[in-house]
């Protein structure tokens, strides 16, 4: 070999060794270290499935009082916030013209009845023909119908309480011109109140007419009262896929329109595997948990069920006795080594 080729050969050998070292460095993964985690051991436990939803207080009966006739108010009796009996006159619209029409029709009816009586006597002795008598009788019946018609219009000028209840705030003043669109006041029946709430349709089987639910009307004291389910709307709300339920709550001081919490007992699940909610890894398609098997992290897809304040039921994906990572979840990698620092109790993790 000629001396001039020796430097070139030496440089080529160095370049080959350097490239091989870089290739080996790329192919050989770096040791990322062992992840330290805390775990719980999955075990079945008895839980009570209480569903908590929002509800609205509704009066047992509620009516907005409107006049049926237009005119000027000549009488107004709205005892704001007071209890009134059914049939109490709340307001009257000016009815002078209708009363005058009734009086006029009564005078005409009196004359028509006398004429009909004379024609009847004449008809009995063939003094007139039958058609004359029929015309007189028809006139009598016409005036009677007029009186009934004007009396019906007169009744529409009176606004009465349709049931026993509490009158709301007065919305008009005496002497105001009103029409059927004018609101005079509202009346509500408060001896029994209703609670309207919605539930996901999957819980429709746990709601039965005649059953009970717990109502917390005073959120500060959290005291609960029993309400009786009176009806369930058969049609599911298509936009939310919920069912609407109505319950009766007796002896309550809650105001209609108020917000309440409704608690529905959906039964017990004797074999629920519960894990802390924050140890679940969500993604676009699945929910995952990290298990420890043979000292390494294993990611498994799971399905969730009942949710509590801090825990969630795992319906599929794990079995009793599995070791579930609850802290250090974000640092674990599939099939990477993990070191268990401590085995925690589920209640301790939640707190």
C-alpha distance (Angstrom), angle and dihedral (degrees) to the residues before:
residue distance angle dihedral
X1 . . .
X2 3.72 . .
X3 3.84 117.2 .
X4 3.80 92.7 -122.7
X5 3.83 91.6 64.7
X6 3.82 95.9 52.4
X7 3.90 95.8 82.4
X8 3.80 90.8 47.6
X9 3.82 91.9 51.2
X10 3.81 92.0 46.7
X11 3.83 91.5 51.0
X12 3.84 91.8 49.6
X13 3.82 91.4 52.4
X14 3.80 91.5 50.9
X15 3.83 91.3 48.7
X16 3.85 91.5 50.7
X17 3.82 92.7 50.1
X18 3.82 91.6 48.2
X19 3.85 93.5 50.2
X20 3.84 91.3 48.1
X21 3.80 91.5 52.4
X22 3.83 91.3 50.8
X23 3.82 91.5 48.0
X24 3.79 91.5 50.6
X25 3.80 89.7 48.8
X26 3.82 91.1 54.1
X27 3.81 95.1 46.4
X28 3.79 96.0 44.7
X29 3.87 109.8 72.9
X30 3.73 118.9 -134.7
X31 3.78 118.1 -113.2
X32 3.81 103.8 -104.4
X33 3.81 91.9 -169.8
X34 3.80 131.3 -119.4
X35 3.83 118.4 -59.2
X36 3.79 114.6 -130.6
X37 3.81 112.9 -141.2
X38 3.79 142.4 170.6
X39 3.79 117.8 -133.6
X40 3.77 143.9 -172.2
X41 3.79 127.8 -148.3
X42 3.81 111.0 -122.5
X43 3.78 112.1 -123.1
X44 3.79 134.7 164.7
X45 3.76 117.0 -105.2
X46 3.78 137.3 176.7
X47 3.78 113.1 -105.4
X48 3.78 134.8 175.9
X49 3.78 115.4 -130.3
X50 3.81 107.2 -139.4
X51 3.79 115.7 173.3
X52 3.80 115.4 -151.7
X53 3.81 117.0 -158.2
X54 3.79 137.7 159.9
X55 3.80 121.6 -102.1
X56 3.79 139.0 -173.4
X57 3.79 128.0 -136.9
X58 3.82 113.8 -123.4
X59 3.81 126.5 -173.2
X60 3.79 115.2 -113.3
X61 3.83 87.8 -122.4
X62 3.79 126.8 8.5
X63 3.81 130.6 179.5
X64 3.79 134.8 170.9
X65 3.81 107.0 -140.9
X66 3.82 113.2 -131.6
X67 3.81 128.7 166.1
X68 3.79 116.0 -114.8
X69 3.83 92.4 -146.6
X70 3.79 133.6 51.7
X71 3.77 121.1 -121.5
X72 3.79 146.3 88.1
X73 3.82 119.6 -45.4
X74 3.80 109.6 -116.3
X75 3.81 96.9 169.9
X76 3.81 130.6 31.9
X77 3.80 126.8 177.6
X78 3.83 111.0 171.4
X79 3.84 110.8 150.9
X80 3.80 95.7 -167.8
X81 3.80 113.4 -135.0
X82 3.82 91.9 0.3
X83 3.79 131.1 122.5
X84 3.83 116.4 -109.8
X85 3.78 131.2 -173.8
X86 3.78 125.5 -119.2
X87 3.83 111.7 -84.8
X88 3.81 95.7 26.2
X89 3.82 109.8 147.9
X90 3.81 107.8 -117.5
X91 3.82 101.2 174.6
X92 3.82 143.7 -5.9
X93 3.78 128.8 -152.0
X94 3.81 120.4 -147.0
X95 3.82 105.2 -78.5
X96 3.83 103.0 169.8
X97 3.81 94.2 115.7
X98 3.80 93.0 50.7
X99 3.81 92.6 48.9
X100 3.81 89.6 50.8
X101 3.80 90.6 51.0
X102 3.80 90.7 51.3
X103 3.80 91.9 50.4
X104 3.79 90.8 48.7
X105 3.79 91.7 50.3
X106 3.81 90.8 48.9
X107 3.84 90.8 55.2
X108 3.78 91.0 48.5
X109 3.79 90.7 46.6
X110 3.82 91.2 52.5
X111 3.79 91.4 53.9
X112 3.81 92.2 44.2
X113 3.81 91.8 51.4
X114 3.82 91.7 51.9
X115 3.81 90.6 49.7
X116 3.80 90.8 48.0
X117 3.83 90.0 51.1
X118 3.86 93.1 52.5
X119 3.83 91.4 45.9
X120 3.77 90.0 51.1
X121 3.82 91.3 55.5
X122 3.81 91.4 47.3
X123 3.78 91.1 48.3
X124 3.82 90.4 55.0
X125 3.85 90.2 59.8
X126 3.83 93.3 37.4
X127 3.81 91.0 -107.7
X128 3.86 92.0 138.6
X129 3.74 135.0 17.5
X130 3.82 124.4 -102.1
X131 3.82 95.4 -106.6
X132 3.81 92.6 61.1
X133 3.76 91.2 52.3
X134 3.84 92.1 46.7
X135 3.83 90.0 53.0
X136 3.83 91.2 52.3
X137 3.83 91.6 48.0
X138 3.81 91.0 48.1
X139 3.79 90.3 53.5
X140 3.81 90.5 53.6
X141 3.79 91.4 51.7
X142 3.82 90.9 46.9
X143 3.80 92.9 55.7
X144 3.82 90.5 48.0
X145 3.81 89.8 52.7
X146 3.83 90.1 49.2
X147 3.80 90.3 53.9
X148 3.82 91.5 50.0
X149 3.82 90.3 48.5
X150 3.82 94.5 50.6
X151 3.81 90.1 44.4
X152 3.80 89.4 55.5
X153 3.81 89.9 51.6
X154 3.80 89.1 47.8
X155 3.82 91.0 53.5
X156 3.80 89.2 54.8
X157 3.79 90.7 61.3
X158 3.83 90.3 64.9
X159 3.83 121.4 78.9
X160 3.82 113.4 -157.8
X161 3.80 133.9 -179.5
X162 3.82 105.3 -98.1
X163 3.83 93.2 -153.8
X164 3.79 142.4 -2.8
X165 3.78 107.8 -70.4
X166 3.78 151.5 117.6
X167 3.79 119.0 -73.3
X168 3.80 117.9 -132.0
X169 3.79 128.8 -147.4
X170 3.81 119.9 -44.2
X171 3.80 112.8 -110.5
X172 3.86 101.6 -173.5
X173 3.78 138.4 39.9
X174 3.78 131.9 -127.5
X175 3.81 111.0 -86.1
X176 3.80 94.9 28.2
X177 3.79 119.7 135.7
X178 3.80 108.3 -117.0
X179 3.79 137.3 -174.4
X180 3.81 133.8 -171.3
X181 3.81 88.7 -84.2
X182 3.82 93.2 57.2
X183 3.80 115.7 104.5
X184 3.80 112.5 -140.3
X185 3.82 98.7 177.3
X186 3.79 141.3 -52.5
X187 3.78 129.5 -107.0
X188 3.79 125.2 -155.6
X189 3.78 134.0 -174.3
X190 3.79 108.0 -135.8
X191 3.80 104.8 170.8
X192 3.80 86.8 94.9
X193 3.76 124.2 21.4
X194 3.78 130.3 -162.1
X195 3.78 128.1 -135.5
X196 3.80 117.1 -148.4
X197 3.81 118.3 -163.9
X198 3.79 140.2 152.1
X199 3.80 131.9 -129.6
X200 3.82 132.4 -169.9
X201 3.79 108.3 -93.9
X202 3.84 91.0 -117.6
X203 3.83 87.1 73.1
X204 3.81 95.0 52.1
X205 3.81 90.3 106.2
X206 3.83 93.2 60.8
X207 3.83 94.4 54.7
X208 3.80 113.6 81.3
X209 3.80 129.4 172.9
X210 3.79 106.6 -105.8
X211 3.80 92.8 26.8
X212 3.80 123.8 116.8
X213 3.80 136.6 -117.7
X214 3.81 130.0 -172.6
X215 3.80 118.5 -112.6
X216 3.83 125.4 -161.2
X217 3.80 105.1 -165.3
X218 3.81 97.2 163.1
X219 3.80 105.3 57.3
X220 3.81 92.6 -172.0
X221 3.82 95.7 59.1
X222 3.84 96.2 30.1
X223 3.80 89.6 -146.9
X224 3.80 112.1 160.6
X225 3.80 130.6 -143.7
X226 3.78 129.9 -165.5
X227 3.80 116.9 -112.5
X228 3.81 124.1 -170.6
X229 3.81 118.3 -131.4
X230 3.81 106.9 -122.9
X231 3.81 103.0 173.3
X232 3.79 144.3 0.0
X233 3.80 121.3 -150.7
X234 3.84 105.7 -119.3
X235 3.81 92.9 -151.8
X236 3.83 115.4 79.4
X237 3.82 114.1 -134.9
X238 3.80 100.1 -109.9
X239 3.80 97.0 -155.4
X240 3.82 94.4 55.6
X241 3.84 102.7 17.3
X242 3.79 89.3 -128.7
X243 3.78 131.1 134.3
X244 3.81 121.9 -131.3
X245 3.79 118.6 -130.7
X246 3.82 131.0 -171.3
X247 3.81 124.1 -158.7
X248 3.81 132.9 -178.1
X249 3.82 118.0 -126.0
X250 3.83 111.4 -168.1
X251 3.81 125.0 -159.9
X252 3.78 95.9 17.5
X253 3.80 128.8 142.9
X254 3.80 94.4 -156.3
X255 3.80 115.4 131.2
X256 3.81 119.8 -121.6
X257 3.78 110.9 -99.3
X258 3.81 92.9 29.0
X259 3.81 122.9 135.2
X260 3.83 119.6 -112.6
X261 3.79 137.5 174.2
X262 3.79 117.6 -120.7
X263 3.82 121.8 -157.1
X264 3.80 118.2 -162.7
X265 3.80 121.3 -169.5
X266 3.79 106.4 -137.7
X267 3.82 94.9 -178.4
X268 3.81 135.2 -102.9
X269 3.81 130.5 -58.5
X270 3.83 109.3 -153.7
X271 3.82 96.3 -172.8
X272 3.78 104.9 44.1
X273 3.81 118.3 145.1
X274 3.81 106.0 -151.3
X275 3.81 127.7 -165.3
X276 3.82 132.0 173.3
X277 3.79 112.0 -84.6
X278 3.81 93.9 -131.1
X279 3.82 93.7 60.6
X280 3.82 92.3 66.0
X281 3.82 115.7 99.5
X282 3.83 110.3 -148.0
X283 3.79 124.9 -160.7
X284 3.79 136.5 166.1
X285 3.81 95.2 -76.3
X286 3.79 111.4 12.9
X287 3.77 145.2 27.2
X288 3.79 116.5 -129.9
X289 3.79 140.0 -163.3
X290 3.79 127.7 -162.4
X291 3.82 114.8 -127.1
X292 3.80 127.9 -171.9
X293 3.80 113.7 -131.2
X294 3.81 123.8 166.3
X295 3.79 89.8 -11.6
X296 3.80 94.4 -57.1
X297 3.80 134.7 102.6
X298 3.79 116.5 -105.8
X299 3.81 121.4 -171.5
X300 3.81 115.8 -147.3
X301 3.81 131.9 -177.2
X302 3.81 114.3 -121.4
X303 3.79 140.2 -177.4
X304 3.80 121.3 -137.7
X305 3.78 131.3 -143.0
X306 3.79 132.4 169.0
X307 3.81 116.1 23.8
X308 3.78 126.9 -150.5
X309 3.80 130.5 -178.6
X310 3.83 95.6 -75.4
X311 3.80 105.1 -3.1
X312 3.77 136.8 64.0
X313 3.79 132.6 -159.1
X314 3.81 118.0 -114.8
X315 3.79 106.0 -146.3
X316 3.83 97.9 178.6
X317 3.81 135.8 8.0
X318 3.80 103.4 55.6
X319 3.79 136.1 49.8
X320 3.75 135.8 -149.0
X321 3.82 112.1 -71.4
X322 3.81 96.3 28.9
X323 3.81 116.0 137.1
X324 3.81 109.0 -124.2
X325 3.81 122.4 -164.0
X326 3.81 111.3 -129.3
X327 3.83 102.7 169.2
X328 3.80 126.4 35.7
X329 3.80 90.8 31.1
X330 3.81 93.5 138.1
X331 3.81 92.8 53.7
X332 3.80 96.9 50.3
X333 3.79 119.0 99.4
X334 3.83 127.3 -163.8
X335 3.83 111.0 -81.3
X336 3.80 91.7 -2.8
X337 3.78 120.2 138.5
X338 3.79 116.6 -97.9
X339 3.76 132.3 -172.2
X340 3.79 119.4 -145.4
X341 3.78 109.6 -134.4
X342 3.82 97.1 -179.1
X343 3.80 142.5 -12.5
X344 3.80 108.3 -126.8
X345 3.77 133.4 -161.1
X346 3.81 116.7 -116.6
X347 3.80 93.0 -122.2
X348 3.79 90.8 51.0
X349 3.80 91.7 52.7
X350 3.84 91.3 49.7
X351 3.78 91.8 52.6
